[in-house]
Amino acid sequence: MSSMSTLASSVARNLRKIIKADSGPRAYQLFDIQLQRRERLSPSLCRFVFSGDDVRQMRTLAADQRVKLLFPDAQGRAPALPKNDDWQAARRQAQHPMRTYTIRGLRAEAGELDIDFVLHGDSGPASAWAERAQPGDRLQIVAPHRDAPGDPGGYEWQPPHGLRQLLLIGDETALPAIAGILESLAEQPTPPATQVFLEVPEPGDCVALRHAPGTELHWLARSELGCDHGEAMRHAAFELARLPQSSQTSTAPLQEVDIDKEILWELASPTDSTFYAWVAGESAAVMAIRKHWINERHLDRRSLTLMGYWRHGRSLE
């Protein structure tokens, strides 16, 4: 999603590619899911455990695997779109809100799927649903099909082999992905030296995360620091993180991205295993980090994955 700089464009490309296939399941398909239970993780975070026979047909390929959730429409009707190749057209006609989430856990053999939500009142259709959802409520999800050939994409955690130094920065919307990344690193016999900076709403959101020994995990609570969305992320990137020496390679002019119309989405293409940064969160914060690291610190862009997961005050779905 680097060339078009939008998450939506990448998903569309993946879908078009799969639709051209002659046979076999499509990479991304529409599935029915039902809320089994909700688990409050912290003041701002809640885990929703979904179940259903369709979950057994899903798969995930990385800790930051993205999926699309379809929510009830303005009349409160649960989504019931036909599960065929033209679900997008059906969704446009039915006008069900759709939002992007990260798979936090998938137990396909048990038919269970975990997705963590950030709770912030009635500020949007997803959060409003999450505030009131009860076991038995039904949604639909667009997720990778287990039997589809090839790599469906929809994830960006692709560090170089033998990585030595890793930097992770994100806000609460990136917490599920970062938590999954840390868990995967904890399974490695020789994980990289890892710095993590997580911006969350309040101290109670600093939940326990499993990680490899030696991981430097820093929680930055906005209410405690007295800062707005993204300020703690910027402070971490500008002042707190240990960064490599400036790149000596030539860097193409930094292309501006209108974050009110596009999703900032730039992916690393590392040529060595020295340093890799994965950054996700509010778009203005990620944009500021991008400019500082590339224009002022002259870091090698090929080692940076920079993703605007959301835009404050706007929806780009």
C-alpha angles and dihedrals in degrees: 000000000000100000097050094030094218133107091211092056092051093052090047091052091050091050094047090050093052094045088061091061116111098223146351132061119319115252092242120034138173115254135184117236135178128206109249100176144336125228119197107221099177141335091288104025131071130177117219116201112204127191140185142121090270090063088069088067096055131094139186127207104189144018092259097047108156127215135176122240121202115210135198116288127244090281091054095251114150115238114265102167119166110265099234138109093278099058090126092063091047091050092053091053094045093044097215112168113247127200135178121244139170123245104241095182137357123193097176096172089057093041093240131135128185122208122173118216130199107225115218106153124253095330092121142006094261096049092042090053092047093052091058105026118128132190109282095037112132133221136163127237136198107217141150115284115233094223098046114116122244131007114318094199120208095136135083105191096114108137120179118265113267094017112187105186125031130183122192121186126172148132128238092288089060094044095095092052094044091047089053092047091052091049091052091050091050088062093057119097092222110021120185124262099272133201117189128188117184123185113203135169098252143355092264088066092066093104125183112269126191111233143155120277112271095030111143105221117185123185118203112192114196096209091052094045094041093231138134129243111303098008094105091048090053092047090051093050095043103038115008108042121085106234130192123251117283116281117256092203121102114261125210116234112282109255115222119236121205097224091190089064106022137041114245103233121158123161131208122242099188120200095192140020100244101102137000129177126197114190128175136162142080109009099232091053093048090047091053091049090049093053094045096047096044104032100034107021093033094219118176106266089210089071096051130088108188121181132177100210093181143357120232109247096005143079119214098180 
